[in-house]
Amino acid sequence: MTAELHSNGRPSKQEQLNLQKTLQENYEKGISATKTADLTGINVKTVCKYFNEWHKQINKIEKSKFQDRILEARSQHLIVLDNQLNNLYKLQNKMQENTVTGSNINGIRHNYNFREILTVIKMILEIMDRKEQLLEPLGKNVVTVSKN
C-alpha cells in the first residue's frame, strides 16, 4: 500500500511524517534548505520552516545545558569562596586574640598591627562581594557600556 501525495494543500499525517523524516536526514547532514528543496521537490519555504523549527529546538536545549554548566560552576566557586572566607575569619580571630594577649613566635612577642588586620578585613569583604555577584541571576552581572 503506497501513500498518494496530494497535489496541493496539507499533506496527510503519514505524508507529513515521511516528509519530516526526509527533511530531518538532510538537516542532520548539514545540507542547506535550498539544496534540500531541490533534492526532494519540496517547497523551499516548507523546508525552511522545518529547518528553522529544529534549529530553535537545538538552540533552546544548548542554552539550557549552558546555563546548567554556569550554575554548576557558580556553585563550585561559592564553595571555594566559603572555604576561603572561613579561613580568613579564623585568621582574623587569631590575629585579634594574639594582639590582645600577645603571642610568642620564636621567643619574640608579636602583636599584629592595624594595617595587617585591615588587610584581612578587606579580603573578607572582597570575598563577600564576589559571593553576592555569583548569587545574582544569570544575565544580571553582564556589564554594559553606555555611550555618552
C-alpha positions, 0 to 999 in steps of 0.5 A: 500500500503506497501513500498518494501525495496530494497535489496541493494543500496539507499533506496527510499525517503519514505524508507529513511524517515521511516528509519530516523524516526526509527533511530531518536526514538532510538537516542532520547532514548539514545540507542547506534548505535550498539544496534540500528543496531541490533534492526532494521537490519540496517547497523551499519555504516548507523546508525552511520552516522545518529547518528553522523549527529544529534549529530553535529546538537545538538552540533552546536545549544548548542554552539550557545545558549552558546555563546548567554548566554556569550554575554548576560552576557558580556553585563550585566557586561559592564553595571555594569562596566559603572555604576561603572566607572561613579561613580568613575569619579564623585568621582574623580571630587569631590575629585579634586574640594574639594582639590582645594577649600577645603571642610568642613566635620564636621567643619574640612577642608579636602583636599584629598591627592595624594595617595587617588586620585591615588587610584581612578585613578587606579580603573578607569583604572582597570575598563577600562581594564576589559571593553576592555577584555569583548569587545574582541571576544569570544575565544580571552581572553582564556589564554594559557600556553606555555611550555618552 
